[in-house]
Amino acid sequence: MQRDAGRIGLLEDDPIMGESLVQRLSLEGHKVQWWTRGEDAVRGLSSSTADFDLVICDIRLPDMDGEDVFRQSCRETTTPFLFMSGYGDIDQAVRLMRSGAVDFITKPFDMATLLDRIASSLRSSSGSSIDGELGISPSMRQVEMVLRRYASHTLPVLIQGETGTGKEVCARFLHQASARPTAPFMAVNCAAIPAELLESELFGHEKGAFTGAHQLHRGYTERAGDGILFLDEIGDMPLPLQVKLLRLIEDGHFHRLGSEKPIPFKARIVCATHQEIEDESRSAFRQDLYFRLSALPINLHPLRDRPEDVLWLAQRFLEEITEVRDTPVRGISALAEDAMLEHQWPGNARELRNRLERAAALSENTLLMPIDLFPEKRVAFVAPPVETLSEARDAAERRQILRVLTMTNGQISRAARHLGVSRTTLWEKMTRFGIESSARPEN
């Protein structure tokens, strides 16, 4: 497997391991700077000549903690950190990932695994591997990068965001990016199953366990195997079941109802919620369970805060809809695109898809018009609000920038060329119009 080479800083105080890592990384084509003390690493990373693509850092060092090295270095550089942790340091390593570290690997590890993690971290830091499978806005590209990073671990993941933002889509993306994409993905909506049935559905039951239990039933937890158990709307899980879920995570096994035989639990838990379950004053959710489930967190922004994704999602949804539906619709008119960019999307991506499905089913036109997507706004389309020339010009510029960003898959340089302006000018306009951008203007 061909891997990209980079300039790597290595902070490891063990002379045998350090020398072994330097030799192997050098053979792989990387240029390695090795430090044995945290103070030396901080100095080296803050140097004006420092230009590292990745830092591999041990957590336990003779003179200072690896976390201190990371936090001090963050003041001077944005170089990504990959931490090497012992089993006793996993909680700290997880906290570091939540603070911005790119990854961690648990000792002892085999070299092939480390090399794969390094390759993934180098690609993630450069952004070259983020193709925009979940969206083209900077926030969704960041979510995709983090999910790819999380895919190599087995810790629980908690995805939070408004209803309709795509939490299950992200969970399935995480599953496909993992090392076991063909393993089961068992999705359970905790709000859709009556509370009195949820325990049996989750953990299963033996024949005769209760009235009506006429045969053995394997629950979602058992059927998930070594794949993913996805618990949607986890905030609606009854308190008694929250206790049992916490026990499942801590013990690594469960019992079917009516049985005393423990069954090992091998799946990874991924949860989603639109509620603020971390806030005890607003939620009846157990805080000890929340901290277990949120080891690796993801927060999804609402669609109104990432307008770059509106037309991109609309095109993908419409392609999927027209593949399975007999409809004359083949595209979206410019007027309909304008209407979509002006809409606030309170129902997020789910609302967008629902409007497109309804429009495709009812429209007799080749191109969807505003009235097809927003029939409730008929009067508004006939009599648009009065705007000044400056407001109208700004609105038109913003819509055109969003269209071209969709066409170029969010690439700023290509978009600037299509629009006939410099990259700096485009970036300034995007900032003025409230369009997200992770790219800085070139000097």
BAKOLDO-139323 format. One line per 5 residues: number of its first residue (from 1); for each residue z, x, y of N, C-alpha, C, CB. Coordinates in steps of 0.05 Angstrom, whole numbers. Glycine has a CB too. Layout:
residues N
NUM	Z,X,Y,Z,X,Y,Z,X,Y,Z,X,Y; ...
//
This chain:
residues 443
1	0,17,-24,0,0,0,0,18,25,25,-19,0; -19,13,43,-22,29,67,-1,19,88,-50,28,79; 15,37,99,35,30,118,29,44,145,63,36,108; 36,31,167,33,43,193,55,64,197,34,22,216; 47,87,208,66,108,214,77,105,242,53,136,210
6	101,115,246,113,113,273,133,136,278,127,87,276; 144,137,302,164,156,308,191,143,304,161,167,338; 207,154,286,232,142,277,256,159,283,231,136,247; 276,147,295,302,160,299,320,153,276,314,153,326; 332,172,263,350,168,240,378,177,246,339,182,214
11	397,158,245,425,165,249,441,161,223,438,147,272; 446,184,210,460,184,183,476,209,181,439,182,160; 503,205,177,521,229,177,522,242,149,548,220,185; 514,228,128,514,240,101,491,260,99,512,218,79; 497,286,95,475,306,95,455,303,72,487,334,94
16	465,294,49,447,291,26,428,267,31,463,287,0; 439,244,38,422,221,43,404,226,67,439,196,48; 415,238,88,398,243,112,375,260,106,415,255,134; 379,282,92,357,300,85,336,286,67,367,325,71; 346,270,48,328,256,30,311,236,45,344,241,9
21	323,222,64,308,202,80,287,216,98,327,185,97; 295,238,110,276,253,127,252,263,112,291,278,140; 257,274,88,235,283,71,216,261,64,246,297,46; 227,238,54,210,216,45,195,203,68,226,196,30; 209,199,90,195,187,114,173,205,125,216,180,136
26	178,231,124,158,250,133,134,249,115,169,278,134; 138,247,89,116,245,69,100,220,74,127,245,41; 113,199,84,99,173,90,83,175,116,119,150,91; 86,197,131,71,201,155,86,196,181,47,183,155; 112,188,178,129,183,201,139,209,214,152,165,194
31	142,209,240,155,232,253,184,224,257,142,238,281; 203,241,246,231,233,245,248,252,261,240,234,216; 266,240,277,287,255,291,313,247,278,287,249,322; 328,266,267,352,261,252,377,269,268,352,275,225; 395,250,271,421,256,284,443,250,263,425,238,309
36	465,265,265,488,261,247,512,249,262,496,287,233; 510,249,289,532,239,305,521,218,325,546,261,321; 538,197,329,530,175,347,525,185,375,550,154,347; 541,203,385,538,213,413,511,226,416,560,232,420; 502,242,396,476,255,398,454,235,398,473,275,373
41	457,213,382,436,193,382,434,178,408,442,172,359; 457,171,420,457,158,446,443,175,467,485,151,456; 449,201,467,437,220,485,407,222,480,449,248,483; 399,224,455,371,226,448,355,201,456,367,232,419; 367,178,452,353,153,458,351,147,488,367,129,444
46	370,158,503,369,154,532,353,175,547,397,153,543; 343,195,532,327,216,544,301,205,555,321,239,524; 292,218,577,267,209,589,243,214,571,263,223,616; 246,231,552,224,237,534,225,221,508,223,267,527; 246,204,505,249,188,481,227,167,480,277,174,480
51	214,165,457,193,145,453,193,137,424,165,156,462; 214,125,415,217,118,386,206,90,381,246,120,377; 194,87,358,184,61,349,206,45,334,159,64,332; 225,60,323,246,47,307,269,66,304,235,39,279; 294,56,303,318,72,297,330,61,272,338,71,321
56	334,78,252,348,71,228,377,81,231,334,82,202; 396,64,230,423,71,238,444,63,218,430,59,265; 461,82,209,483,75,192,505,62,210,495,100,178; 520,43,198,541,29,214,566,46,217,548,3,201; 573,60,195,598,76,196,591,105,201,614,73,169
61	601,115,224,596,143,232,622,157,238,577,143,257; 622,184,237,647,198,241,658,196,269,643,227,235; 642,194,290,652,194,317,651,167,331,636,214,334; 634,149,323,633,123,335,619,103,316,618,124,362; 622,78,322,610,57,305,581,54,312,625,30,309
66	565,47,291,536,43,295,531,21,315,522,37,269; 549,1,316,546,-21,335,548,-11,364,566,-43,330; 566,9,368,569,20,395,544,35,403,594,39,396; 532,50,384,507,64,390,486,44,398,498,80,365; 484,22,383,464,1,389,468,-11,417,465,-21,368
71	493,-18,423,498,-32,449,494,-12,472,527,-43,449; 502,13,469,497,32,491,468,38,494,512,58,485; 453,39,472,424,45,474,409,22,486,413,51,446; 419,-3,483,405,-26,494,403,-25,524,418,-52,484; 421,-10,536,421,-8,566,398,10,575,447,3,576
76	388,27,558,368,46,565,340,41,553,377,74,558; 340,27,530,315,25,515,314,-1,500,312,48,495; 289,-10,493,285,-34,476,277,-27,448,264,-52,489; 282,-2,440,274,7,413,288,-10,392,281,37,409; 274,-21,372,287,-37,351,304,-21,333,266,-52,335
81	326,-32,324,345,-19,305,344,-33,278,374,-20,317; 343,-16,257,347,-25,230,372,-13,219,322,-18,212; 392,-29,212,418,-18,204,420,-16,174,440,-36,214; 434,6,165,441,10,137,471,3,134,435,39,127; 477,-16,117,505,-26,116,514,-26,87,507,-54,128
86	541,-20,84,553,-23,58,561,-53,55,579,-5,55; 569,-61,31,575,-89,26,597,-99,45,583,-93,-3; 616,-81,52,638,-89,69,629,-93,98,660,-69,68; 605,-84,105,595,-86,133,574,-107,137,583,-59,141; 570,-125,117,548,-144,119,553,-163,142,546,-160,93
91	578,-173,146,583,-191,168,577,-178,195,613,-200,168; 583,-153,198,577,-138,222,547,-135,226,591,-111,223; 533,-130,204,504,-127,205,491,-153,213,493,-117,178; 500,-175,203,490,-201,210,494,-206,240,503,-224,193; 518,-199,250,524,-203,278,505,-186,295,554,-195,284
96	499,-162,286,481,-145,300,453,-156,301,480,-117,288; 444,-169,279,418,-182,280,417,-204,300,411,-193,252; 439,-219,302,440,-241,321,441,-230,350,465,-258,316; 449,-205,353,450,-192,379,423,-179,387,472,-172,381; 405,-177,367,379,-166,373,369,-144,355,379,-156,400
101	386,-135,336,376,-116,316,353,-127,300,399,-106,298; 334,-111,292,310,-121,279,315,-128,250,288,-102,282; 333,-114,236,338,-119,208,362,-102,198,312,-111,191; 370,-108,173,390,-91,161,385,-89,131,419,-101,166; 393,-68,118,389,-64,90,416,-55,78,367,-43,84
106	423,-66,55,449,-61,43,448,-38,24,459,-86,29; 467,-19,27,470,3,8,483,-6,-17,485,27,22; 476,6,-40,454,25,-44,427,9,-45,457,41,-70; 406,23,-37,379,10,-37,359,29,-49,370,2,-8; 337,18,-59,316,36,-69,297,42,-46,301,23,-93
111	284,65,-48,267,74,-26,244,55,-20,256,102,-33; 232,43,-41,210,25,-37,218,1,-19,199,14,-64; 242,-9,-24,252,-31,-7,255,-22,22,278,-42,-18; 266,1,26,270,11,53,243,15,67,285,38,53; 224,26,53,197,31,65,184,4,73,179,46,45
116	187,-16,56,177,-43,63,190,-54,88,180,-62,40; 217,-50,90,231,-60,113,223,-45,138,262,-57,109; 218,-19,136,209,-3,159,182,-12,168,209,27,151; 164,-16,149,137,-25,156,138,-52,170,119,-27,131; 154,-70,160,157,-97,172,169,-95,200,174,-115,154
121	189,-78,203,202,-74,229,183,-62,250,226,-57,227; 166,-43,241,147,-30,259,126,-51,268,133,-7,246; 117,-68,249,97,-88,257,109,-109,275,86,-102,232; 135,-117,269,148,-137,286,152,-127,314,174,-145,274; 159,-102,317,165,-91,344,139,-89,360,178,-64,342
126	117,-84,347,91,-82,362,79,-108,367,72,-64,346; 87,-129,351,76,-155,354,48,-158,342,74,-162,383; 38,-137,329,10,-139,318,8,-157,294,1,-112,310; 30,-164,281,28,-181,257,33,-210,263,47,-171,236; 40,-216,289,47,-244,295,21,-258,303,68,-245,318
131	11,-274,284,-15,-286,287,-14,-313,301,-29,-288,261; 10,-323,306,12,-350,318,8,-372,297,-9,-353,340; 21,-370,275,19,-391,255,36,-415,261,27,-380,228; 57,-412,278,74,-434,286,69,-443,314,103,-426,283; 55,-427,330,50,-433,358,41,-408,372,74,-445,372
136	30,-411,396,20,-388,411,38,-381,435,-8,-392,420; 58,-398,440,76,-392,462,94,-369,455,94,-417,469; 104,-353,474,121,-331,468,146,-339,452,130,-317,493; 157,-362,458,182,-370,443,176,-376,414,194,-395,456; 153,-388,408,146,-393,380,137,-368,365,125,-415,378
141	124,-350,380,118,-324,367,143,-309,360,100,-307,386; 163,-311,377,189,-299,372,202,-312,347,208,-300,396; 201,-338,346,212,-352,322,198,-343,297,209,-383,326; 171,-341,298,156,-332,275,164,-303,267,126,-333,280; 168,-286,286,176,-258,280,203,-258,267,176,-241,306
146	222,-273,278,249,-274,267,249,-286,239,268,-290,285; 234,-307,234,232,-319,207,221,-299,187,215,-344,208; 201,-284,195,191,-263,177,212,-243,170,166,-249,189; 229,-237,190,250,-217,186,271,-229,168,262,-210,214; 278,-254,172,298,-268,155,289,-271,126,305,-295,167
151	262,-271,122,252,-278,95,260,-259,74,221,-279,97; 267,-234,81,274,-214,61,304,-215,54,268,-186,72; 319,-233,66,347,-236,60,353,-262,45,364,-235,86; 378,-265,36,385,-289,21,407,-304,35,394,-281,-7; 416,-295,58,437,-309,73,428,-336,83,447,-292,97
156	446,-355,87,438,-381,98,425,-379,125,462,-400,99; 407,-398,130,393,-399,156,398,-427,168,362,-394,153; 405,-428,194,409,-454,208,388,-456,230,438,-456,219; 372,-477,228,351,-482,248,359,-506,265,323,-488,234; 361,-501,291,370,-522,309,348,-528,330,396,-514,323
161	345,-553,337,325,-561,357,324,-591,358,298,-549,350; 311,-601,379,308,-630,382,292,-642,359,295,-636,409; 296,-668,356,280,-682,335,250,-679,341,288,-712,335; 236,-672,320,207,-669,322,196,-642,331,197,-689,341; 214,-622,333,205,-596,342,193,-579,319,228,-581,355
166	196,-588,294,184,-573,272,204,-557,256,163,-555,283; 227,-567,252,248,-551,238,241,-548,208,275,-565,240; 231,-570,196,223,-567,168,198,-549,165,218,-594,155; 180,-550,184,157,-533,184,166,-504,184,138,-538,208; 186,-497,200,196,-470,201,210,-462,175,216,-467,224
171	224,-481,163,237,-476,137,216,-470,115,255,-500,128; 195,-485,115,173,-480,95,159,-454,101,153,-504,95; 156,-447,126,144,-421,133,161,-398,123,140,-419,164; 187,-401,127,206,-381,117,203,-378,87,235,-388,124; 200,-400,73,197,-400,44,172,-385,35,197,-429,33
176	150,-391,49,124,-378,42,124,-349,49,102,-392,57; 140,-340,69,142,-312,76,161,-296,59,150,-310,105; 176,-310,41,196,-297,25,182,-283,1,217,-316,15; 198,-269,-15,188,-256,-39,183,-276,-62,207,-234,-48; 192,-301,-59,188,-321,-80,175,-346,-69,215,-328,-93
181	151,-344,-59,139,-368,-46,132,-390,-66,114,-360,-32; 130,-383,-92,123,-404,-112,148,-417,-124,106,-391,-135; 172,-407,-117,197,-420,-126,200,-447,-113,221,-401,-120; 217,-464,-124,220,-492,-113,230,-492,-84,240,-508,-131; 221,-511,-70,231,-517,-43,240,-546,-44,209,-512,-20
186	266,-550,-45,278,-577,-48,289,-586,-21,300,-577,-69; 277,-607,-9,285,-617,17,302,-642,14,260,-622,35; 325,-642,27,343,-664,26,349,-673,55,369,-657,11; 344,-699,61,351,-709,87,379,-722,85,330,-730,97; 399,-708,96,427,-717,93,432,-744,108,446,-696,103
191	415,-751,127,418,-775,142,405,-799,128,408,-772,170; 386,-793,110,370,-815,98,383,-826,72,342,-806,93; 400,-810,60,412,-818,34,440,-830,40,414,-794,15; 446,-853,29,473,-865,34,495,-846,25,476,-892,18; 517,-846,40,539,-827,35,549,-828,7,561,-832,55
196	550,-853,-4,562,-856,-31,543,-845,-53,568,-885,-37; 518,-840,-46,499,-829,-66,492,-800,-61,473,-845,-65; 500,-789,-38,491,-762,-31,502,-741,-49,499,-756,-2; 528,-744,-58,539,-724,-75,525,-723,-102,569,-730,-80; 518,-746,-113,504,-747,-139,476,-735,-136,503,-775,-149
201	463,-741,-113,436,-731,-108,436,-700,-105,423,-744,-84; 457,-690,-92,459,-661,-88,466,-646,-113,479,-655,-66; 487,-655,-126,498,-639,-149,492,-651,-176,528,-638,-146; 480,-675,-177,473,-687,-203,497,-700,-217,461,-666,-221; 492,-713,-239,514,-725,-254,508,-726,-284,520,-754,-243
206	529,-727,-300,526,-730,-329,523,-759,-336,551,-718,-343; 512,-764,-359,509,-792,-369,537,-803,-372,494,-792,-396; 541,-827,-361,567,-841,-363,587,-832,-342,578,-837,-389; 579,-815,-323,598,-805,-303,609,-827,-286,585,-784,-285; 594,-849,-282,603,-872,-266,586,-896,-275,601,-867,-235
211	593,-919,-266,578,-943,-273,549,-941,-263,592,-968,-261; 531,-944,-281,503,-942,-275,490,-915,-281,499,-948,-246; 507,-895,-288,497,-869,-295,488,-869,-325,518,-846,-290; 464,-879,-330,455,-884,-357,443,-859,-370,435,-906,-357; 438,-838,-354,426,-814,-365,433,-790,-348,396,-816,-368
216	429,-766,-359,434,-742,-344,416,-740,-319,431,-717,-362; 428,-732,-297,412,-729,-272,417,-702,-260,419,-752,-252; 396,-685,-257,398,-659,-245,394,-662,-215,378,-639,-257; 413,-653,-199,412,-657,-170,394,-636,-157,439,-655,-158; 391,-639,-130,374,-621,-115,384,-592,-117,373,-629,-86
221	410,-588,-118,421,-561,-119,412,-547,-145,452,-563,-118; 411,-562,-167,403,-550,-192,373,-546,-193,412,-567,-215; 358,-566,-183,329,-565,-184,317,-544,-165,317,-592,-177; 333,-535,-145,324,-514,-127,320,-488,-141,343,-511,-104; 333,-484,-164,329,-459,-179,335,-434,-162,301,-457,-190
226	317,-415,-162,320,-391,-145,303,-393,-120,313,-366,-161; 297,-418,-111,281,-422,-87,298,-428,-63,261,-444,-91; 291,-449,-49,306,-457,-24,316,-486,-27,288,-454,1; 341,-490,-20,353,-516,-17,354,-522,13,382,-518,-30; 336,-540,22,334,-546,51,350,-572,57,305,-549,59
231	371,-569,72,388,-592,80,382,-600,108,418,-584,76; 365,-620,111,357,-630,137,379,-649,148,330,-644,136; 382,-649,175,403,-665,188,430,-660,176,395,-695,187; 437,-635,173,463,-627,161,486,-638,177,464,-596,159; 482,-643,203,504,-654,219,513,-681,211,495,-655,248
236	496,-695,195,504,-722,185,517,-722,158,479,-740,184; 522,-698,147,535,-696,121,564,-705,123,533,-668,109; 573,-723,105,601,-732,106,621,-709,102,606,-754,85; 644,-711,114,664,-690,113,671,-682,84,688,-698,128; 676,-701,66,683,-693,39,661,-675,26,687,-717,21
241	636,-681,32,614,-665,21,612,-638,34,588,-680,23; 620,-637,60,620,-611,74,639,-592,60,629,-615,103; 662,-602,50,681,-585,36,668,-575,10,707,-601,29; 654,-592,-4,642,-584,-29,619,-564,-25,631,-608,-45; 604,-567,-2,583,-549,4,594,-521,11,566,-559,27
246	617,-521,25,630,-496,32,639,-482,6,654,-500,50; 649,-497,-13,658,-486,-39,634,-475,-54,673,-507,-55; 612,-489,-53,587,-480,-66,579,-452,-56,564,-500,-63; 580,-449,-29,572,-423,-17,591,-401,-25,570,-426,14; 617,-407,-25,637,-387,-30,639,-379,-59,664,-396,-20
251	636,-399,-77,639,-394,-106,613,-387,-120,651,-418,-119; 590,-396,-109,564,-390,-122,559,-407,-147,563,-362,-129; 574,-429,-150,568,-447,-172,578,-475,-165,583,-438,-199; 570,-495,-181,577,-523,-176,580,-538,-202,555,-537,-158; 589,-562,-201,592,-579,-224,577,-606,-220,622,-585,-230
256	564,-615,-241,553,-642,-240,576,-661,-240,533,-647,-263; 573,-685,-228,594,-705,-230,598,-713,-259,586,-731,-213; 623,-713,-267,630,-720,-294,630,-696,-313,611,-740,-304; 627,-672,-303,626,-648,-320,645,-627,-308,597,-637,-322; 657,-611,-326,673,-588,-318,659,-562,-322,700,-589,-333
261	635,-563,-332,620,-538,-337,607,-528,-311,598,-543,-358; 614,-504,-303,602,-493,-278,573,-485,-282,618,-468,-268; 557,-491,-262,528,-484,-263,523,-464,-240,510,-510,-260; 512,-441,-246,507,-421,-225,487,-431,-204,498,-395,-237; 493,-425,-179,475,-432,-157,460,-407,-148,490,-445,-134
266	433,-407,-150,417,-384,-144,400,-387,-119,400,-377,-168; 398,-411,-109,379,-417,-87,390,-407,-61,373,-447,-85; 373,-406,-41,380,-399,-14,384,-425,2,359,-380,0; 405,-427,18,409,-451,34,397,-448,61,440,-457,36; 380,-467,69,369,-468,96,376,-496,107,338,-463,96
271	388,-497,130,396,-523,142,382,-527,169,427,-524,146; 381,-553,176,369,-560,202,385,-583,214,339,-568,199; 387,-583,241,401,-605,254,391,-606,283,431,-601,253; 392,-631,294,387,-634,323,413,-637,338,369,-659,328; 435,-636,324,461,-640,336,473,-612,344,480,-655,317
276	492,-613,362,507,-589,370,531,-586,353,515,-590,401; 527,-579,327,549,-579,308,568,-555,313,538,-578,280; 560,-536,330,577,-513,335,600,-521,355,561,-490,347; 597,-544,368,616,-553,388,636,-573,375,602,-566,412; 661,-565,371,681,-582,358,686,-607,374,706,-567,354
281	684,-606,400,689,-629,417,668,-650,416,693,-620,446; 644,-643,406,622,-662,405,614,-669,376,598,-651,418; 625,-655,357,617,-659,329,641,-658,311,596,-638,321; 639,-674,289,660,-674,268,653,-654,246,663,-702,256; 636,-636,252,627,-617,232,648,-594,229,600,-605,239
286	654,-587,205,673,-565,199,664,-539,211,679,-563,169; 680,-526,226,673,-501,239,670,-478,219,692,-494,260; 687,-479,198,685,-457,177,659,-459,163,708,-459,157; 649,-484,158,623,-487,145,601,-480,164,619,-516,135; 604,-487,190,583,-479,210,579,-449,210,591,-490,238
291	601,-434,211,598,-405,212,585,-394,187,626,-392,217; 590,-407,164,576,-398,139,547,-404,140,589,-412,115; 540,-428,150,511,-436,150,495,-422,171,509,-466,153; 508,-414,193,493,-402,215,493,-372,215,505,-412,242; 495,-360,191,493,-331,189,468,-320,202,494,-322,159
296	446,-334,198,420,-326,210,410,-351,225,399,-316,189; 412,-352,252,405,-376,267,377,-375,278,424,-380,289; 366,-399,282,340,-403,295,343,-426,314,316,-407,275; 334,-423,339,334,-445,359,306,-450,368,353,-438,383; 297,-475,365,270,-483,372,270,-497,400,258,-502,351
301	253,-488,418,250,-500,444,235,-526,442,237,-481,464; 241,-546,459,225,-570,459,196,-565,468,238,-592,476; 178,-583,461,150,-578,468,145,-578,498,133,-600,455; 161,-593,513,157,-594,542,163,-566,555,176,-615,555; 178,-549,541,184,-522,552,164,-501,542,212,-514,544
306	145,-509,526,124,-490,516,97,-504,517,131,-479,488; 87,-509,541,61,-524,543,38,-510,531,56,-530,573; 40,-483,527,18,-468,514,12,-479,486,24,-438,513; 32,-491,474,29,-500,446,17,-528,444,56,-499,432; 16,-543,466,7,-571,465,-22,-573,454,9,-584,492
311	-41,-560,467,-69,-563,459,-73,-548,432,-88,-551,480; -59,-526,428,-62,-511,403,-54,-529,379,-45,-485,403; -31,-542,382,-21,-560,361,-40,-584,358,7,-570,367; -49,-595,381,-67,-618,380,-92,-612,364,-74,-627,409; -104,-589,369,-128,-582,354,-123,-579,324,-140,-555,365
316	-101,-567,317,-94,-564,288,-88,-591,276,-70,-545,285; -73,-608,289,-67,-634,278,-92,-651,275,-47,-649,297; -110,-650,295,-134,-666,293,-152,-657,271,-150,-665,320; -154,-631,266,-170,-620,244,-159,-631,217,-170,-590,244; -132,-631,214,-120,-641,189,-125,-671,186,-90,-635,189
321	-123,-686,208,-127,-715,207,-155,-722,200,-119,-727,234; -175,-709,212,-203,-716,207,-212,-707,180,-221,-703,228; -198,-689,167,-206,-681,140,-200,-702,119,-191,-655,132; -179,-718,125,-171,-739,105,-177,-767,114,-141,-736,99; -186,-771,139,-190,-798,149,-220,-802,156,-172,-803,173
326	-231,-825,149,-258,-831,157,-258,-841,186,-270,-853,138; -265,-824,204,-264,-830,233,-287,-817,247,-237,-822,245; -298,-829,268,-319,-816,283,-309,-794,301,-334,-836,300; -282,-793,305,-270,-773,324,-274,-745,314,-240,-779,328; -284,-728,332,-288,-700,325,-276,-680,345,-318,-694,322
331	-265,-691,366,-253,-673,386,-238,-688,407,-275,-656,399; -229,-673,427,-212,-684,449,-226,-679,475,-183,-672,448; -229,-699,491,-242,-696,517,-225,-680,536,-250,-723,529; -238,-669,557,-223,-654,577,-203,-671,592,-242,-641,597; -210,-697,596,-192,-715,609,-167,-720,592,-206,-742,616
336	-171,-723,566,-149,-727,547,-131,-702,546,-159,-734,519; -144,-678,547,-128,-654,548,-111,-653,573,-147,-629,547; -122,-661,596,-107,-661,621,-83,-680,618,-124,-670,644; -87,-703,605,-66,-723,602,-44,-712,583,-77,-749,590; -52,-697,563,-33,-686,544,-16,-664,558,-46,-674,519
341	-29,-648,575,-14,-627,589,5,-638,610,-34,-608,602; 0,-662,620,17,-674,640,40,-689,627,2,-693,657; 37,-697,602,58,-713,587,82,-695,580,46,-725,562; 106,-706,580,130,-691,576,138,-689,546,153,-703,591; 126,-704,529,130,-703,500,160,-705,492,119,-678,489
346	173,-727,498,201,-731,490,205,-730,460,212,-757,501; 184,-737,444,185,-736,415,174,-710,404,170,-759,403; 167,-691,421,159,-665,413,134,-666,395,181,-651,398; 131,-646,377,107,-644,361,102,-669,343,108,-619,343; 124,-682,335,120,-706,318,107,-728,334,148,-715,307
351	115,-731,359,102,-751,376,72,-744,380,116,-753,403; 66,-719,384,39,-710,388,22,-717,364,37,-680,393; 32,-712,340,16,-718,316,13,-748,312,30,-706,291; 34,-763,317,33,-792,314,12,-804,333,60,-805,319; 11,-795,358,-8,-805,377,-37,-798,369,-3,-794,405
356	-41,-774,358,-67,-766,349,-76,-783,325,-68,-736,342; -57,-788,306,-64,-804,282,-72,-832,290,-41,-804,263; -56,-844,308,-63,-871,318,-90,-872,332,-41,-882,336; -94,-852,349,-119,-851,365,-143,-848,346,-118,-828,385; -141,-830,326,-163,-825,307,-168,-850,291,-156,-802,289
361	-148,-866,285,-152,-890,269,-165,-912,285,-125,-900,258; -160,-914,311,-170,-937,327,-194,-931,344,-147,-946,344; -198,-905,352,-220,-899,370,-247,-901,357,-216,-871,382; -267,-909,372,-294,-910,362,-311,-889,376,-306,-938,367; -299,-871,390,-313,-850,405,-312,-823,389,-301,-846,433
366	-331,-806,396,-332,-779,383,-309,-762,395,-359,-766,388; -305,-765,421,-283,-750,435,-261,-769,443,-295,-735,459; -237,-762,438,-214,-778,446,-211,-778,476,-188,-769,433; -206,-802,487,-201,-805,516,-172,-810,521,-219,-828,527; -163,-807,546,-134,-811,553,-124,-838,543,-130,-809,582
371	-140,-859,546,-131,-885,538,-126,-887,508,-151,-907,547; -140,-871,492,-136,-870,463,-108,-859,456,-158,-854,449; -100,-839,471,-75,-826,465,-51,-839,479,-76,-797,473; -56,-850,503,-34,-862,518,-41,-890,528,-27,-844,542; -44,-909,509,-52,-936,517,-32,-949,536,-56,-954,493
376	-6,-941,534,14,-952,551,12,-943,580,42,-945,540; -5,-923,586,-8,-913,613,-34,-922,626,-7,-882,612; -44,-944,616,-70,-954,626,-71,-956,657,-77,-981,614; -50,-968,669,-50,-971,698,-48,-944,712,-26,-989,706; -33,-926,700,-30,-900,713,-56,-885,714,-9,-884,698
381	-73,-888,693,-98,-874,693,-118,-886,713,-110,-875,665; -116,-912,717,-134,-925,737,-126,-917,765,-133,-956,733; -100,-915,770,-91,-909,797,-73,-885,797,-77,-933,810; -84,-861,796,-67,-837,794,-52,-833,820,-85,-812,789; -29,-819,819,-13,-815,843,-28,-797,863,14,-802,836
386	-23,-801,888,-36,-786,909,-25,-758,910,-33,-800,937; -42,-737,910,-34,-710,912,-46,-696,936,-41,-694,886; -33,-676,946,-45,-660,967,-66,-642,954,-24,-642,983; -84,-631,970,-105,-613,959,-92,-589,945,-124,-604,982; -70,-579,957,-57,-556,945,-45,-563,918,-35,-545,964
391	-32,-586,916,-21,-595,890,-42,-600,869,-5,-621,894; -65,-612,878,-86,-617,859,-99,-591,849,-108,-634,872; -102,-571,867,-113,-545,860,-94,-531,840,-118,-528,885; -68,-531,846,-49,-518,828,-49,-531,800,-21,-519,840; -50,-558,800,-50,-572,774,-75,-565,758,-48,-603,778
396	-98,-564,772,-123,-557,758,-122,-529,747,-147,-561,777; -112,-510,763,-110,-482,754,-92,-480,730,-99,-464,777; -69,-494,731,-50,-492,709,-63,-503,683,-25,-509,716; -77,-526,685,-90,-537,661,-111,-518,650,-102,-564,668; -126,-505,668,-147,-487,658,-135,-463,645,-166,-479,682
401	-114,-452,656,-101,-429,644,-91,-437,616,-77,-419,662; -78,-460,614,-68,-469,587,-91,-472,568,-52,-495,590; -114,-483,577,-137,-486,559,-147,-459,549,-160,-501,574; -149,-440,567,-160,-414,559,-140,-399,541,-167,-397,583; -114,-402,547,-94,-390,529,-96,-401,501,-66,-394,540
406	-101,-427,499,-105,-439,472,-130,-427,459,-108,-469,475; -151,-424,474,-176,-414,463,-174,-385,454,-199,-416,484; -157,-369,468,-154,-341,462,-129,-335,445,-152,-324,487; -117,-357,434,-93,-354,417,-71,-340,431,-100,-339,391; -68,-345,457,-46,-335,473,-48,-306,482,-22,-337,457
411	-71,-294,478,-75,-266,486,-82,-263,515,-97,-252,468; -64,-251,531,-66,-251,560,-91,-236,569,-41,-238,571; -96,-213,558,-119,-197,567,-145,-212,563,-120,-170,552; -149,-224,540,-174,-239,535,-176,-263,553,-175,-249,505; -153,-277,557,-152,-300,575,-160,-292,604,-125,-313,575
416	-150,-269,613,-157,-260,640,-187,-255,643,-141,-234,647; -199,-243,622,-228,-237,623,-243,-264,624,-237,-221,598; -236,-283,608,-250,-309,608,-247,-323,635,-238,-327,586; -224,-320,648,-219,-334,674,-230,-318,697,-189,-338,678; -239,-293,693,-250,-277,714,-230,-266,734,-271,-293,728
421	-205,-261,725,-185,-250,742,-172,-226,728,-163,-271,750; -157,-211,743,-143,-188,731,-119,-198,714,-133,-168,752; -110,-181,696,-87,-188,680,-62,-193,697,-81,-166,659; -59,-176,718,-37,-179,736,-38,-206,751,-36,-157,757; -61,-214,760,-64,-239,774,-58,-263,756,-93,-242,785
426	-68,-262,731,-62,-283,712,-32,-285,707,-78,-278,686; -20,-262,703,9,-262,697,25,-274,721,19,-234,691; 17,-268,745,30,-279,769,27,-309,771,20,-266,794; 2,-318,764,-2,-347,765,14,-362,743,-32,-353,761; 15,-349,719,30,-361,698,60,-363,705,27,-345,672
431	70,-343,719,98,-344,728,102,-366,748,106,-317,740; 83,-369,766,85,-389,787,84,-417,776,64,-385,808; 67,-421,755,63,-448,744,83,-453,721,35,-450,734; 102,-435,716,122,-440,695,111,-438,667,134,-467,699; 90,-422,663,79,-418,636,91,-393,624,47,-416,637
436	102,-396,600,116,-373,588,97,-350,583,128,-381,561; 108,-325,586,93,-301,579,112,-279,572,74,-293,602; 108,-267,549,124,-243,542,110,-218,550,129,-243,512; 86,-220,561,71,-197,569,76,-190,598,40,-201,564; 78,-165,604,82,-156,632,55,-146,643,103,-134,634
441	51,-148,669,26,-139,680,23,-109,678,23,-147,709; -1,-100,674,-6,-71,672,-5,-58,699,-33,-66,659; 6,-34,700,7,-20,726,-20,-9,734,27,3,724
//
